[in-house]
């Protein structure tokens, strides 16, 4: 109901992930337990990889809409628990191969049988050896997993085996045909798979394509002919029950791994070095993937007791709302359905929710690439209320399909509006958008597209890949509101709006959500891209209402006035989507049902007396009149208590669907459906369309007396869906008063929603209305009217934010109430200004203000300022949920009324240039440092690149990829500035550019791929000095140890020691002596200005914090003493705490004489390339003529 209903005739099964594994906890400080929610969890790669690189206690709730994914994942995890380190090859085969050898098949069957027997009841499951680790959110998921385990355990023989083999063969053949249609041939190279080899993807393109084709030809990653001959048994783990879905044609066992290790020179001490030595290129890639899976499995087997995994099969959006409703109302359901293709209520009846032991708020929420398939605004509105209110809590989104005109407007398109405005309403802060700093290289993603574009003329490279497709992962955190004076984590600061301004904001979001209904705009630009975009429907009015529900709980406002104004503008503005004439009633009923707002037509719907003829005037007389209610009329009027909204369940006969089922499925596409209730042609012409319908195939059963309040409907689902022979059932809510206007003759229609694609396909078959089935409400065999949806006991609920999610005005500052007000542009609907207000409550503060003391304000960060009333009282804080434009501040001081206001303009994505040092801030929640935008990683679990082995090679360097990778840290604009010093630039842009040059110089010179010196040689250096000519010379030493593969970020990283030279340290004799030897030996001095040196000192704490394996010393830590990170930016003073000084692992190597003399004063750090984010910058690439173009 929350997302548009469509015909899933071509349902794909996604058993394996198609993007490399990510670290789910990279934003969380080490050694802190983490509660994680995976919406669209997919396979186990992210869970296993995260556990491998971060052995902390984790509670992970996994949701996926495909039940076979959940059943597969539990089975493979149980295998790892039982046999990890013993039967790794068989476990790999079972999880990743289409075909199995006899040994692997026997293991699969025996394990599936074991799980099936353990799962006789939920209670028996929780008592078994897996039950404490692998748990279920609900009994329905449990039952489905058990059903699939039984399916996997069956030993098939004779004709049954032949049919089973034919089924898998048919699926593979179908996949190859689909691939041929999608990418230009069954043997075409699929370039997008090479992203798993970033940053060495240019070396891997051909190999990845060949390996993909090999897998689909043989159903295995094996190459040995003898092994291939034994691998002949179909793997049931790649089939679904009743043929519900077919394996997607891009499925590939290797794409979930980090394949760059197959193309870099690995250090001889790496176990992987020995495993792949002497193998062919293709064999190396497979060996790297299998070795990584083996390492992950070993780590999980060791750590399994510290990880609780919970599973739910269903749609992510209703699951998120149900979790929040459980948190706020203690109810096990929010009256939504489990997924769009079932009429089965979502009920969290797992024992852990009843006991309260299951988490209902999360430190990490990962939504995979659901934003490609579900309206992102609806998804974020459902997920955001579940994110904890801590500085480290992070919600991740991924996109593979970029829908914006350019990369820069990707987030605007995703959020249906202005990023700062919508993100503030969502209670989220898009980190990369504001900082223009990312650990991921968008440029490398762009190279994949460029390779496709340049080589597409060959005919064997994927031709149909959309030009804008790339992997874009975005981090969303809570707005930067610090801890309150008590140290407690604060919730969201409510944002106050004037009603007219809030209505304006919400209207512009409405326009963006339904831009496909803007006929004028569509006709102004008719091309293939716009037609394809217009044929994808993400939103309907139910989804918009769900967003409004969240906003209602996020803001303070005269809400009813704002809603009246919003409805007025939707109904009257000429640029409103044309659908306002047909869908407005659906919006009204969901405003009512979700307790957002009651329109007059619903609030007064029963007023039918002489004093109130409003509805009669609007809609005409009811036939027969309502004064007949109470007599048995055989329709809705017989109910004792008629609600304003009822549910209509419509049964569409199977034969009426032949217009869809008899057509070639490749021509049908994915049509969207709606239901219509309208008057008979002979009477008042009114029509209302309802897109929020819930569909399933099956048979209806009823209870209670028809035409009464007690009447209920339930549906026994036919899992064969479009391939079966059951009728289609559609359930949707409607306003009661329309049914009462024509209680017998009102027409109910099931039809196809109009899009460019559907009109071209179905108008010739169905006519302009595209109606599939039509009947009247008195058709007892097809139309069922109930108080609630089938099998439901109440109306759907969207909790939004709870009161505990919001910060009380008196919590941020002791002695003042703090509030925040938004100002909205009249013509744009954007939040343009924010007003922070301090209403003083402390008599001391009031006295200071009335005494005329000078009020000073200090900018603490791009989002926070402090205001001091006198030197003897603590400063007061004002936090803003977006970057502020410092130069536009307006301050108002009311000394008699005792308040202070500061008005700031909301920044844009380019505001980072005013805060160039705000790349890797470190905060101090509860006195413990937190690296806010520098991903935590475990360098000891990151492969070592043997840069020394590659040094001096004149041709064919194994590190040639690094040059390209590092160069992509510069955006198109930055590249232009580097090439042409005469181009104008701001000081912030120049500072960021200089910093990037320094970082990349360090990485490149240590690897030996960056030339230096008057001779232009590429001699490797391992000691680097940050030298500020006018500020006393060398201030920081960076002593490089290893170049490592940062697998989570698909980049390179420098594992090093940092020695910050300060005045007190220079009095220790061994330190100057060590420096003198370094100068004699030769070190690489990087000339930095004063501003760049300060940027480095601001970033160093994050580089140290992100890789620490030690604990800070609590109150003895200098950070806790001073209450700031870094400690100081001044020359000669300490900028890092001493907690990590001298704490290096035994195998940490610094190839410098007398290192032991100073190691006790140094600290370990990891420095990574600073990549730009695609929200303010563009990438540049050559066109076919070699000229540079910006995209």
PyMOL commands that set and color helices and strands:
alter all, ss='L'
color gray80, all
select helices_A, chain A and resi 45-53+67-83+88-96+102-118+122-127+139-153+158-183+191-197+201-218+225-230+236-238+241-243+259-262+271-276+281-306+316-329+351-355+370-372+376-386+407-415+419-426+431-435+442-458+499-513+515-517+519-524+528-534+541-554+559-572+580-593+600-603+614-619+626-628+636-638+654-661+665-668+721-723+736-741+756-766+803-805+843-850+909-915+925-927+939-941+947-950+960-967+972-979+987-1007+1029-1031+1065-1067+1069-1081+1090-1105+1114-1116+1118-1122+1155-1161
alter helices_A, ss='H'
color red, helices_A
select strands_A, chain A and resi 12-13+34-39+58-64+99-100+134-136+233-234+246-247+307-313+364-366+394-399+429-430+472-477+492-493+495-496+555-556+645-652+673-678+687-690+694-703+712-717+728-735+747-752+771-776+783-786+806-807+816-824+831-840+856-861+864-868+876-879+884-894+899-906+922-923+930-931+944-945+1023-1028+1033-1046+1051-1060+1084-1087+1163-1168+1180-1182+1188-1190
alter strands_A, ss='S'
color yellow, strands_A
deselect
rebuild
show_as cartoon
